[in-house]
Amino acid sequence: MGKLTIEISDEVEKELRTFIALDGYRRGKLSKVVEESIKEYISKHKILVENDEIQYLI
C-alpha cells in the first residue's frame, strides 16, 4: 500500500473532516474517501493506469 503526503487548504480539510464525521469517524475512512476521489478524478480525465504505465485517452 502506498503512502502520500499532501497539502490541501485549511478550508478543504475542514469540509472533508466534517463530511467524514457526519457518518461517524472510523479508522481508514479518510483514506477511503481520498482514494475514491482520486479514482473518480482519473476516470473523469480519461487516464488509464495499467502495469505502472499511464495512458492518456484524450
C-alpha distance matrix in Angstrom:
0.0 3.8 6.8 10.1 13.5 16.1 19.7 21.5 25.1 26.3 27.8 24.6 22.7 25.7 25.8 22.1 22.4 25.8 24.5 21.7 24.4 26.8 25.0 24.3 21.5 18.9 15.8 12.7 15.3 15.0 11.3 12.5 15.5 14.0 11.6 14.8 16.8 14.9 15.3 18.9 19.5 18.4 20.5 23.4 23.5 23.4 20.6 19.1 15.9 16.2 15.3 14.0 17.5 18.6 21.9 24.0 26.1 28.7
3.8 0.0 3.8 6.7 10.3 12.9 16.6 18.7 22.4 23.8 25.5 22.4 20.7 24.0 24.3 20.8 21.4 24.9 23.9 21.5 24.3 26.8 25.5 25.0 21.9 19.9 16.8 13.7 15.8 14.6 11.0 12.9 15.2 12.8 10.9 14.5 15.7 13.4 14.5 18.0 17.9 16.9 19.6 22.1 21.8 22.1 19.1 18.2 15.0 16.0 15.2 13.0 16.2 16.9 20.4 22.2 24.7 27.0
6.8 3.8 0.0 3.8 6.8 9.8 13.5 15.8 19.4 20.7 22.7 19.9 17.9 21.2 22.0 18.7 19.0 22.7 22.2 19.9 22.4 25.3 24.4 23.6 20.3 18.7 15.6 12.8 14.9 13.0 9.9 12.7 14.5 11.9 11.2 15.0 15.5 13.6 15.5 18.6 18.2 17.9 20.9 22.8 22.6 23.5 20.6 20.3 17.5 19.0 18.5 16.0 18.7 19.0 22.4 23.8 26.4 28.3
10.1 6.7 3.8 0.0 3.8 6.2 10.0 12.5 16.2 17.8 19.9 17.2 15.5 19.0 19.9 16.9 17.7 21.3 21.0 19.2 21.9 24.7 24.3 23.9 20.6 19.7 17.1 14.1 15.5 12.8 10.3 13.2 14.1 10.8 10.9 14.6 14.2 12.1 14.8 17.4 16.4 16.5 19.8 21.2 20.7 22.1 19.4 19.8 17.3 19.5 19.5 16.5 18.7 18.3 21.5 22.4 25.2 26.6
13.5 10.3 6.8 3.8 0.0 3.8 7.1 10.2 13.7 15.2 17.7 15.5 13.7 17.2 18.6 16.1 16.6 20.3 20.6 19.2 21.4 24.5 24.6 24.0 20.6 20.2 17.8 15.4 16.5 13.4 11.8 15.1 15.4 12.1 13.3 16.7 15.7 14.1 17.3 19.4 18.0 18.7 22.1 23.0 22.4 24.3 21.8 22.7 20.5 22.9 23.0 19.9 21.7 21.0 24.2 24.7 27.5 28.6
16.1 12.9 9.8 6.2 3.8 0.0 3.8 6.6 10.3 12.3 14.6 12.4 11.1 14.9 16.1 14.0 15.1 18.6 18.8 18.0 20.5 23.2 23.8 23.6 20.5 20.7 18.9 16.5 16.8 13.2 12.2 15.3 14.5 11.1 12.9 15.9 14.1 12.8 16.4 17.9 16.1 17.3 20.7 21.0 20.4 22.7 20.7 22.1 20.5 23.4 24.1 20.9 22.2 20.8 23.6 23.5 26.2 26.8
19.7 16.6 13.5 10.0 7.1 3.8 0.0 3.8 6.9 9.1 11.6 10.2 9.2 12.8 14.4 13.1 14.3 17.5 18.2 18.0 20.2 22.8 24.0 23.9 21.0 21.8 20.5 18.4 18.2 14.4 14.4 17.3 15.9 12.8 15.3 17.8 15.5 14.8 18.5 19.3 17.3 19.1 22.4 22.1 21.6 24.4 22.7 24.6 23.4 26.5 27.4 24.2 25.2 23.5 26.0 25.4 28.0 28.2
21.5 18.7 15.8 12.5 10.2 6.6 3.8 0.0 3.8 6.5 8.2 6.5 6.5 10.0 11.1 10.4 12.2 14.8 15.5 16.0 18.2 20.4 21.9 22.2 19.8 21.1 20.5 18.5 17.5 13.7 14.4 16.8 14.6 11.9 15.0 16.8 14.0 14.1 17.9 17.9 16.1 18.5 21.4 20.6 20.5 23.6 22.5 24.7 24.0 27.4 28.8 25.8 26.5 24.4 26.5 25.5 27.7 27.5
25.1 22.4 19.4 16.2 13.7 10.3 6.9 3.8 0.0 3.8 5.3 5.4 6.3 8.6 10.1 10.7 12.4 14.3 15.5 16.7 18.3 20.3 22.4 22.8 20.7 22.6 22.4 20.9 19.5 15.9 17.2 19.4 16.8 14.7 18.1 19.3 16.3 17.0 20.7 20.2 18.3 21.2 23.8 22.5 22.6 25.9 25.2 27.7 27.3 30.7 32.3 29.4 29.9 27.6 29.4 28.1 30.1 29.6
26.3 23.8 20.7 17.8 15.2 12.3 9.1 6.5 3.8 0.0 3.8 5.6 5.1 6.1 8.6 9.8 10.5 12.1 14.1 15.3 16.3 18.4 20.9 20.9 18.9 21.2 21.3 20.4 19.0 15.5 17.5 19.8 17.3 15.8 19.4 20.6 18.0 19.2 22.8 22.3 20.9 23.9 26.3 25.2 25.6 28.9 28.3 30.6 30.1 33.4 34.9 32.0 32.9 30.7 32.6 31.4 33.3 32.9
27.8 25.5 22.7 19.9 17.7 14.6 11.6 8.2 5.3 3.8 0.0 3.8 5.5 5.2 6.3 8.6 10.1 10.6 12.3 14.4 15.4 16.8 19.5 20.2 18.8 21.4 22.1 21.2 19.1 15.8 18.2 19.8 16.8 15.8 19.5 20.0 17.2 18.8 22.2 21.1 20.0 23.3 25.2 23.7 24.5 28.0 27.8 30.3 30.2 33.6 35.5 32.9 33.5 31.1 32.6 31.1 32.6 32.0
24.6 22.4 19.9 17.2 15.5 12.4 10.2 6.5 5.4 5.6 3.8 0.0 3.8 5.4 5.1 6.0 8.6 9.8 10.4 12.2 14.1 15.5 17.7 18.6 17.1 19.4 19.9 18.5 16.3 13.0 15.0 16.4 13.3 12.1 15.8 16.2 13.3 15.1 18.4 17.4 16.4 19.7 21.6 20.3 21.3 24.5 24.4 26.7 26.6 30.0 31.9 29.5 30.1 27.7 29.2 27.8 29.3 28.9
22.7 20.7 17.9 15.5 13.7 11.1 9.2 6.5 6.3 5.1 5.5 3.8 0.0 3.8 5.5 5.1 6.1 8.5 9.8 10.6 12.1 14.3 16.3 16.6 14.5 16.7 16.9 15.8 14.0 10.6 12.9 14.9 12.4 11.3 15.1 16.1 13.9 15.6 18.9 18.6 17.9 20.9 23.0 22.3 23.3 26.3 25.7 27.6 27.0 30.2 31.8 29.3 30.4 28.4 30.3 29.3 31.0 31.0
25.7 24.0 21.2 19.0 17.2 14.9 12.8 10.0 8.6 6.1 5.2 5.4 3.8 0.0 3.8 5.5 5.3 6.1 8.5 10.0 10.5 12.4 15.1 15.3 13.8 16.6 17.6 17.2 15.1 12.2 15.2 16.8 14.1 14.0 17.8 18.3 16.3 18.5 21.6 20.9 20.6 23.8 25.6 24.6 26.0 29.0 28.7 30.7 30.3 33.4 35.1 32.8 33.9 31.8 33.6 32.5 33.9 33.8
25.8 24.3 22.0 19.9 18.6 16.1 14.4 11.1 10.1 8.6 6.3 5.1 5.5 3.8 0.0 3.8 5.6 5.1 6.1 8.6 9.8 10.7 13.4 14.5 13.7 16.6 18.0 17.3 14.5 12.0 15.0 15.8 12.5 12.9 16.6 16.4 14.3 17.0 19.7 18.5 18.4 21.9 23.2 22.1 23.8 26.8 26.9 29.0 29.0 32.2 34.2 32.1 33.0 30.7 32.1 30.9 31.9 31.7
22.1 20.8 18.7 16.9 16.1 14.0 13.1 10.4 10.7 9.8 8.6 6.0 5.1 5.5 3.8 0.0 3.8 5.4 5.1 6.2 8.6 10.1 11.8 12.8 11.4 13.8 14.8 13.7 10.9 8.3 11.2 12.0 8.9 9.3 13.1 13.1 11.4 14.1 16.7 16.0 16.3 19.5 20.9 20.3 22.1 24.8 24.6 26.3 26.1 29.0 30.9 29.0 30.1 28.1 29.7 28.8 29.9 30.1
22.4 21.4 19.0 17.7 16.6 15.1 14.3 12.2 12.4 10.5 10.1 8.6 6.1 5.3 5.6 3.8 0.0 3.8 5.4 5.1 6.0 8.7 10.6 10.5 8.7 11.5 12.7 12.5 10.1 7.8 11.4 12.6 10.4 11.2 14.8 15.3 14.3 16.8 19.4 19.1 19.6 22.5 24.0 23.8 25.5 28.1 27.7 29.1 28.5 31.2 32.8 30.9 32.4 30.6 32.6 31.9 33.2 33.5
25.8 24.9 22.7 21.3 20.3 18.6 17.5 14.8 14.3 12.1 10.6 9.8 8.5 6.1 5.1 5.4 3.8 0.0 3.8 5.5 5.1 6.3 9.3 9.9 9.5 12.9 15.0 15.2 12.3 10.8 14.5 15.0 12.4 13.9 17.4 17.1 16.1 19.1 21.4 20.5 21.3 24.5 25.5 24.9 27.0 29.7 29.7 31.3 31.0 33.8 35.6 33.9 35.2 33.3 34.9 34.0 34.9 35.1
24.5 23.9 22.2 21.0 20.6 18.8 18.2 15.5 15.5 14.1 12.3 10.4 9.8 8.5 6.1 5.1 5.4 3.8 0.0 3.8 5.5 5.4 7.5 9.3 9.4 12.4 14.6 14.2 10.8 9.8 13.2 12.8 9.9 12.0 15.2 14.3 13.4 16.8 18.6 17.5 18.7 21.9 22.5 22.0 24.4 26.9 27.2 28.6 28.6 31.3 33.4 31.9 33.1 31.1 32.5 31.6 32.2 32.5
21.7 21.5 19.9 19.2 19.2 18.0 18.0 16.0 16.7 15.3 14.4 12.2 10.6 10.0 8.6 6.2 5.1 5.5 3.8 0.0 3.8 5.5 6.0 6.8 6.0 8.6 10.9 10.6 7.3 6.9 10.5 10.3 8.2 10.7 13.6 13.2 13.2 16.3 17.9 17.6 19.1 21.9 22.6 22.8 25.1 27.2 27.1 28.1 27.6 30.1 31.8 30.4 32.0 30.4 32.1 31.6 32.5 33.1
24.4 24.3 22.4 21.9 21.4 20.5 20.2 18.2 18.3 16.3 15.4 14.1 12.1 10.5 9.8 8.6 6.0 5.1 5.5 3.8 0.0 3.8 5.4 4.9 4.9 8.6 11.4 12.4 9.5 9.7 13.4 13.5 11.9 14.3 17.1 16.9 17.0 20.0 21.7 21.4 22.8 25.7 26.4 26.5 28.8 31.0 30.9 31.9 31.3 33.7 35.3 33.9 35.6 34.1 35.9 35.4 36.2 36.9
26.8 26.8 25.3 24.7 24.5 23.2 22.8 20.4 20.3 18.4 16.8 15.5 14.3 12.4 10.7 10.1 8.7 6.3 5.4 5.5 3.8 0.0 3.8 5.6 7.6 11.0 14.2 15.0 11.7 12.3 15.8 15.0 13.1 16.0 18.6 17.5 17.6 21.0 22.4 21.4 23.2 26.2 26.5 26.3 29.0 31.1 31.4 32.5 32.3 34.7 36.7 35.5 37.0 35.3 36.7 36.0 36.5 37.0
25.0 25.5 24.4 24.3 24.6 23.8 24.0 21.9 22.4 20.9 19.5 17.7 16.3 15.1 13.4 11.8 10.6 9.3 7.5 6.0 5.4 3.8 0.0 3.8 6.6 8.9 12.3 13.1 9.8 11.5 14.6 13.2 12.0 15.4 17.4 16.2 17.1 20.4 21.2 20.6 22.9 25.5 25.5 25.8 28.7 30.4 30.6 31.3 31.0 33.1 34.9 34.0 35.7 34.3 35.8 35.4 35.7 36.5
24.3 25.0 23.6 23.9 24.0 23.6 23.9 22.2 22.8 20.9 20.2 18.6 16.6 15.3 14.5 12.8 10.5 9.9 9.3 6.8 4.9 5.6 3.8 0.0 3.8 6.3 10.0 11.8 9.3 11.2 14.4 13.7 13.2 16.3 18.3 17.8 18.9 21.9 22.9 22.9 25.0 27.4 27.8 28.3 31.0 32.6 32.5 33.0 32.3 34.2 35.7 34.7 36.7 35.6 37.3 37.2 37.8 38.8
21.5 21.9 20.3 20.6 20.6 20.5 21.0 19.8 20.7 18.9 18.8 17.1 14.5 13.8 13.7 11.4 8.7 9.5 9.4 6.0 4.9 7.6 6.6 3.8 0.0 3.8 6.9 8.8 6.9 8.4 11.6 11.7 11.6 14.2 16.3 16.6 17.6 20.2 21.6 22.0 23.7 26.0 26.9 27.6 29.9 31.6 31.0 31.5 30.4 32.4 33.6 32.4 34.5 33.5 35.6 35.7 36.6 37.7
18.9 19.9 18.7 19.7 20.2 20.7 21.8 21.1 22.6 21.2 21.4 19.4 16.7 16.6 16.6 13.8 11.5 12.9 12.4 8.6 8.6 11.0 8.9 6.3 3.8 0.0 3.8 6.3 5.6 8.2 10.4 10.4 11.6 14.1 15.4 16.0 17.7 19.9 20.9 21.9 23.9 25.6 26.5 27.8 29.9 31.3 30.4 30.4 29.1 30.7 31.6 30.6 33.0 32.4 34.6 35.1 36.1 37.6
15.8 16.8 15.6 17.1 17.8 18.9 20.5 20.5 22.4 21.3 22.1 19.9 16.9 17.6 18.0 14.8 12.7 15.0 14.6 10.9 11.4 14.2 12.3 10.0 6.9 3.8 0.0 3.8 5.6 7.8 8.8 9.7 11.7 13.4 14.3 15.7 17.6 19.1 20.2 21.8 23.5 24.9 26.1 27.7 29.5 30.7 29.4 29.2 27.4 28.8 29.3 28.2 30.9 30.6 33.1 33.9 35.2 36.9
12.7 13.7 12.8 14.1 15.4 16.5 18.4 18.5 20.9 20.4 21.2 18.5 15.8 17.2 17.3 13.7 12.5 15.2 14.2 10.6 12.4 15.0 13.1 11.8 8.8 6.3 3.8 0.0 3.8 5.6 5.3 6.2 8.8 10.1 10.6 12.3 14.3 15.5 16.6 18.4 20.1 21.2 22.6 24.3 26.0 27.0 25.6 25.4 23.6 25.1 25.7 24.5 27.2 26.8 29.3 30.1 31.5 33.2
15.3 15.8 14.9 15.5 16.5 16.8 18.2 17.5 19.5 19.0 19.1 16.3 14.0 15.1 14.5 10.9 10.1 12.3 10.8 7.3 9.5 11.7 9.8 9.3 6.9 5.6 5.6 3.8 0.0 3.8 5.4 5.0 6.2 8.6 9.8 10.6 12.3 14.3 15.4 16.5 18.4 20.1 21.1 22.4 24.4 25.8 24.9 25.0 23.7 25.5 26.7 25.6 27.8 27.0 29.2 29.5 30.6 32.0
15.0 14.6 13.0 12.8 13.4 13.2 14.4 13.7 15.9 15.5 15.8 13.0 10.6 12.2 12.0 8.3 7.8 10.8 9.8 6.9 9.7 12.3 11.5 11.2 8.4 8.2 7.8 5.6 3.8 0.0 3.8 5.4 5.2 6.2 8.6 10.0 10.7 12.4 14.4 15.4 16.6 18.5 20.1 21.0 22.7 24.4 23.4 23.9 22.7 24.9 26.2 24.6 26.6 25.5 27.7 27.9 29.2 30.4
11.3 11.0 9.9 10.3 11.8 12.2 14.4 14.4 17.2 17.5 18.2 15.0 12.9 15.2 15.0 11.2 11.4 14.5 13.2 10.5 13.4 15.8 14.6 14.4 11.6 10.4 8.8 5.3 5.4 3.8 0.0 3.8 5.5 5.2 6.0 8.5 9.8 10.5 12.2 14.1 15.2 16.5 18.3 19.8 21.1 22.5 21.0 21.2 19.6 21.6 22.6 21.0 23.2 22.4 24.9 25.4 26.9 28.5
12.5 12.9 12.7 13.2 15.1 15.3 17.3 16.8 19.4 19.8 19.8 16.4 14.9 16.8 15.8 12.0 12.6 15.0 12.8 10.3 13.5 15.0 13.2 13.7 11.7 10.4 9.7 6.2 5.0 5.4 3.8 0.0 3.8 5.5 5.1 6.1 8.5 9.9 10.6 12.2 14.2 15.4 16.5 18.2 20.1 21.1 20.0 20.0 18.8 20.7 22.0 21.0 23.1 22.2 24.2 24.7 25.7 27.4
15.5 15.2 14.5 14.1 15.4 14.5 15.9 14.6 16.8 17.3 16.8 13.3 12.4 14.1 12.5 8.9 10.4 12.4 9.9 8.2 11.9 13.1 12.0 13.2 11.6 11.6 11.7 8.8 6.2 5.2 5.5 3.8 0.0 3.8 5.5 5.2 6.1 8.7 10.0 10.5 12.3 14.4 15.3 16.3 18.4 20.0 19.4 20.1 19.4 21.8 23.7 22.4 24.0 22.5 24.2 24.1 25.0 26.2
14.0 12.8 11.9 10.8 12.1 11.1 12.8 11.9 14.7 15.8 15.8 12.1 11.3 14.0 12.9 9.3 11.2 13.9 12.0 10.7 14.3 16.0 15.4 16.3 14.2 14.1 13.4 10.1 8.6 6.2 5.2 5.5 3.8 0.0 3.8 5.5 5.0 6.2 8.7 9.8 10.5 12.4 14.2 15.1 16.5 18.3 17.3 18.2 17.3 20.0 21.7 20.0 21.4 19.8 21.8 21.7 23.1 24.2
11.6 10.9 11.2 10.9 13.3 12.9 15.3 15.0 18.1 19.4 19.5 15.8 15.1 17.8 16.6 13.1 14.8 17.4 15.2 13.6 17.1 18.6 17.4 18.3 16.3 15.4 14.3 10.6 9.8 8.6 6.0 5.1 5.5 3.8 0.0 3.8 5.4 5.1 6.3 8.6 9.8 10.7 12.3 14.1 15.5 16.5 15.2 15.4 14.3 16.6 18.3 16.9 18.6 17.3 19.4 19.8 21.0 22.7
14.8 14.5 15.0 14.6 16.7 15.9 17.8 16.8 19.3 20.6 20.0 16.2 16.1 18.3 16.4 13.1 15.3 17.1 14.3 13.2 16.9 17.5 16.2 17.8 16.6 16.0 15.7 12.3 10.6 10.0 8.5 6.1 5.2 5.5 3.8 0.0 3.8 5.5 5.1 6.2 8.6 9.9 10.5 12.1 14.3 15.3 14.8 15.2 14.9 17.3 19.6 18.7 19.8 18.2 19.6 19.6 20.2 21.7
16.8 15.7 15.5 14.2 15.7 14.1 15.5 14.0 16.3 18.0 17.2 13.3 13.9 16.3 14.3 11.4 14.3 16.1 13.4 13.2 17.0 17.6 17.1 18.9 17.6 17.7 17.6 14.3 12.3 10.7 9.8 8.5 6.1 5.0 5.4 3.8 0.0 3.8 5.4 5.0 6.2 8.7 9.8 10.4 12.3 14.2 13.9 15.2 15.4 18.4 20.8 19.4 20.1 17.9 19.1 18.5 19.3 20.2
14.9 13.4 13.6 12.1 14.1 12.8 14.8 14.1 17.0 19.2 18.8 15.1 15.6 18.5 17.0 14.1 16.8 19.1 16.8 16.3 20.0 21.0 20.4 21.9 20.2 19.9 19.1 15.5 14.3 12.4 10.5 9.9 8.7 6.2 5.1 5.5 3.8 0.0 3.8 5.4 5.0 6.2 8.5 9.7 10.6 12.2 11.1 12.3 12.1 15.3 17.6 15.9 16.5 14.4 15.9 15.6 16.9 18.1
15.3 14.5 15.5 14.8 17.3 16.4 18.5 17.9 20.7 22.8 22.2 18.4 18.9 21.6 19.7 16.7 19.4 21.4 18.6 17.9 21.7 22.4 21.2 22.9 21.6 20.9 20.2 16.6 15.4 14.4 12.2 10.6 10.0 8.7 6.3 5.1 5.4 3.8 0.0 3.8 5.4 5.1 6.1 8.5 10.0 10.5 9.7 10.2 10.3 13.1 15.9 15.0 15.5 13.5 14.6 14.5 15.2 16.9
18.9 18.0 18.6 17.4 19.4 17.9 19.3 17.9 20.2 22.3 21.1 17.4 18.6 20.9 18.5 16.0 19.1 20.5 17.5 17.6 21.4 21.4 20.6 22.9 22.0 21.9 21.8 18.4 16.5 15.4 14.1 12.2 10.5 9.8 8.6 6.2 5.0 5.4 3.8 0.0 3.8 5.5 5.1 6.0 8.6 9.8 10.3 11.7 12.9 15.9 19.0 18.2 18.1 15.6 16.0 15.0 15.1 16.1
19.5 17.9 18.2 16.4 18.0 16.1 17.3 16.1 18.3 20.9 20.0 16.4 17.9 20.6 18.4 16.3 19.6 21.3 18.7 19.1 22.8 23.2 22.9 25.0 23.7 23.9 23.5 20.1 18.4 16.6 15.2 14.2 12.3 10.5 9.8 8.6 6.2 5.0 5.4 3.8 0.0 3.8 5.4 5.1 6.2 8.5 8.7 11.1 12.3 15.9 18.9 17.4 16.9 14.0 14.4 13.0 13.7 14.1
18.4 16.9 17.9 16.5 18.7 17.3 19.1 18.5 21.2 23.9 23.3 19.7 20.9 23.8 21.9 19.5 22.5 24.5 21.9 21.9 25.7 26.2 25.5 27.4 26.0 25.6 24.9 21.2 20.1 18.5 16.5 15.4 14.4 12.4 10.7 9.9 8.7 6.2 5.1 5.5 3.8 0.0 3.8 5.5 5.3 6.1 5.3 7.3 8.7 12.2 15.4 14.1 13.4 10.4 10.8 9.9 10.8 12.0
20.5 19.6 20.9 19.8 22.1 20.7 22.4 21.4 23.8 26.3 25.2 21.6 23.0 25.6 23.2 20.9 24.0 25.5 22.5 22.6 26.4 26.5 25.5 27.8 26.9 26.5 26.1 22.6 21.1 20.1 18.3 16.5 15.3 14.2 12.3 10.5 9.8 8.5 6.1 5.1 5.4 3.8 0.0 3.8 5.5 5.1 6.3 7.7 10.1 13.0 16.6 16.1 15.2 12.4 11.8 10.7 10.2 11.6
23.4 22.1 22.8 21.2 23.0 21.0 22.1 20.6 22.5 25.2 23.7 20.3 22.3 24.6 22.1 20.3 23.8 24.9 22.0 22.8 26.5 26.3 25.8 28.3 27.6 27.8 27.7 24.3 22.4 21.0 19.8 18.2 16.3 15.1 14.1 12.1 10.4 9.7 8.5 6.0 5.1 5.5 3.8 0.0 3.8 5.5 7.9 10.5 13.1 16.3 19.9 19.1 17.8 14.6 13.6 11.5 10.8 10.9
23.5 21.8 22.6 20.7 22.4 20.4 21.6 20.5 22.6 25.6 24.5 21.3 23.3 26.0 23.8 22.1 25.5 27.0 24.4 25.1 28.8 29.0 28.7 31.0 29.9 29.9 29.5 26.0 24.4 22.7 21.1 20.1 18.4 16.5 15.5 14.3 12.3 10.6 10.0 8.6 6.2 5.3 5.5 3.8 0.0 3.8 5.7 9.1 11.8 15.2 18.6 17.5 15.7 12.1 11.0 8.4 8.4 8.1
23.4 22.1 23.5 22.1 24.3 22.7 24.4 23.6 25.9 28.9 28.0 24.5 26.3 29.0 26.8 24.8 28.1 29.7 26.9 27.2 31.0 31.1 30.4 32.6 31.6 31.3 30.7 27.0 25.8 24.4 22.5 21.1 20.0 18.3 16.5 15.3 14.2 12.2 10.5 9.8 8.5 6.1 5.1 5.5 3.8 0.0 3.8 6.5 9.9 12.8 16.4 15.9 13.8 10.5 8.6 6.4 5.4 6.5
20.6 19.1 20.6 19.4 21.8 20.7 22.7 22.5 25.2 28.3 27.8 24.4 25.7 28.7 26.9 24.6 27.7 29.7 27.2 27.1 30.9 31.4 30.6 32.5 31.0 30.4 29.4 25.6 24.9 23.4 21.0 20.0 19.4 17.3 15.2 14.8 13.9 11.1 9.7 10.3 8.7 5.3 6.3 7.9 5.7 3.8 0.0 3.8 6.6 9.8 13.2 12.3 10.2 6.8 5.9 4.9 6.0 8.1
19.1 18.2 20.3 19.8 22.7 22.1 24.6 24.7 27.7 30.6 30.3 26.7 27.6 30.7 29.0 26.3 29.1 31.3 28.6 28.1 31.9 32.5 31.3 33.0 31.5 30.4 29.2 25.4 25.0 23.9 21.2 20.0 20.1 18.2 15.4 15.2 15.2 12.3 10.2 11.7 11.1 7.3 7.7 10.5 9.1 6.5 3.8 0.0 3.8 6.3 9.9 9.8 8.1 5.7 5.1 6.5 7.2 10.5
15.9 15.0 17.5 17.3 20.5 20.5 23.4 24.0 27.3 30.1 30.2 26.6 27.0 30.3 29.0 26.1 28.5 31.0 28.6 27.6 31.3 32.3 31.0 32.3 30.4 29.1 27.4 23.6 23.7 22.7 19.6 18.8 19.4 17.3 14.3 14.9 15.4 12.1 10.3 12.9 12.3 8.7 10.1 13.1 11.8 9.9 6.6 3.8 0.0 3.8 6.9 6.3 5.6 4.6 6.4 8.9 10.6 13.8
16.2 16.0 19.0 19.5 22.9 23.4 26.5 27.4 30.7 33.4 33.6 30.0 30.2 33.4 32.2 29.0 31.2 33.8 31.3 30.1 33.7 34.7 33.1 34.2 32.4 30.7 28.8 25.1 25.5 24.9 21.6 20.7 21.8 20.0 16.6 17.3 18.4 15.3 13.1 15.9 15.9 12.2 13.0 16.3 15.2 12.8 9.8 6.3 3.8 0.0 3.8 5.4 5.3 6.6 8.1 11.3 12.6 16.1
15.3 15.2 18.5 19.5 23.0 24.1 27.4 28.8 32.3 34.9 35.5 31.9 31.8 35.1 34.2 30.9 32.8 35.6 33.4 31.8 35.3 36.7 34.9 35.7 33.6 31.6 29.3 25.7 26.7 26.2 22.6 22.0 23.7 21.7 18.3 19.6 20.8 17.6 15.9 19.0 18.9 15.4 16.6 19.9 18.6 16.4 13.2 9.9 6.9 3.8 0.0 3.8 5.4 8.5 10.6 14.2 15.8 19.3
14.0 13.0 16.0 16.5 19.9 20.9 24.2 25.8 29.4 32.0 32.9 29.5 29.3 32.8 32.1 29.0 30.9 33.9 31.9 30.4 33.9 35.5 34.0 34.7 32.4 30.6 28.2 24.5 25.6 24.6 21.0 21.0 22.4 20.0 16.9 18.7 19.4 15.9 15.0 18.2 17.4 14.1 16.1 19.1 17.5 15.9 12.3 9.8 6.3 5.4 3.8 0.0 3.8 6.7 9.9 13.3 15.7 18.8
17.5 16.2 18.7 18.7 21.7 22.2 25.2 26.5 29.9 32.9 33.5 30.1 30.4 33.9 33.0 30.1 32.4 35.2 33.1 32.0 35.6 37.0 35.7 36.7 34.5 33.0 30.9 27.2 27.8 26.6 23.2 23.1 24.0 21.4 18.6 19.8 20.1 16.5 15.5 18.1 16.9 13.4 15.2 17.8 15.7 13.8 10.2 8.1 5.6 5.3 5.4 3.8 0.0 3.8 6.6 10.1 12.6 15.7
18.6 16.9 19.0 18.3 21.0 20.8 23.5 24.4 27.6 30.7 31.1 27.7 28.4 31.8 30.7 28.1 30.6 33.3 31.1 30.4 34.1 35.3 34.3 35.6 33.5 32.4 30.6 26.8 27.0 25.5 22.4 22.2 22.5 19.8 17.3 18.2 17.9 14.4 13.5 15.6 14.0 10.4 12.4 14.6 12.1 10.5 6.8 5.7 4.6 6.6 8.5 6.7 3.8 0.0 3.8 6.6 9.6 12.3
21.9 20.4 22.4 21.5 24.2 23.6 26.0 26.5 29.4 32.6 32.6 29.2 30.3 33.6 32.1 29.7 32.6 34.9 32.5 32.1 35.9 36.7 35.8 37.3 35.6 34.6 33.1 29.3 29.2 27.7 24.9 24.2 24.2 21.8 19.4 19.6 19.1 15.9 14.6 16.0 14.4 10.8 11.8 13.6 11.0 8.6 5.9 5.1 6.4 8.1 10.6 9.9 6.6 3.8 0.0 3.8 6.2 9.2
24.0 22.2 23.8 22.4 24.7 23.5 25.4 25.5 28.1 31.4 31.1 27.8 29.3 32.5 30.9 28.8 31.9 34.0 31.6 31.6 35.4 36.0 35.4 37.2 35.7 35.1 33.9 30.1 29.5 27.9 25.4 24.7 24.1 21.7 19.8 19.6 18.5 15.6 14.5 15.0 13.0 9.9 10.7 11.5 8.4 6.4 4.9 6.5 8.9 11.3 14.2 13.3 10.1 6.6 3.8 0.0 3.8 5.7
26.1 24.7 26.4 25.2 27.5 26.2 28.0 27.7 30.1 33.3 32.6 29.3 31.0 33.9 31.9 29.9 33.2 34.9 32.2 32.5 36.2 36.5 35.7 37.8 36.6 36.1 35.2 31.5 30.6 29.2 26.9 25.7 25.0 23.1 21.0 20.2 19.3 16.9 15.2 15.1 13.7 10.8 10.2 10.8 8.4 5.4 6.0 7.2 10.6 12.6 15.8 15.7 12.6 9.6 6.2 3.8 0.0 3.8
28.7 27.0 28.3 26.6 28.6 26.8 28.2 27.5 29.6 32.9 32.0 28.9 31.0 33.8 31.7 30.1 33.5 35.1 32.5 33.1 36.9 37.0 36.5 38.8 37.7 37.6 36.9 33.2 32.0 30.4 28.5 27.4 26.2 24.2 22.7 21.7 20.2 18.1 16.9 16.1 14.1 12.0 11.6 10.9 8.1 6.5 8.1 10.5 13.8 16.1 19.3 18.8 15.7 12.3 9.2 5.7 3.8 0.0
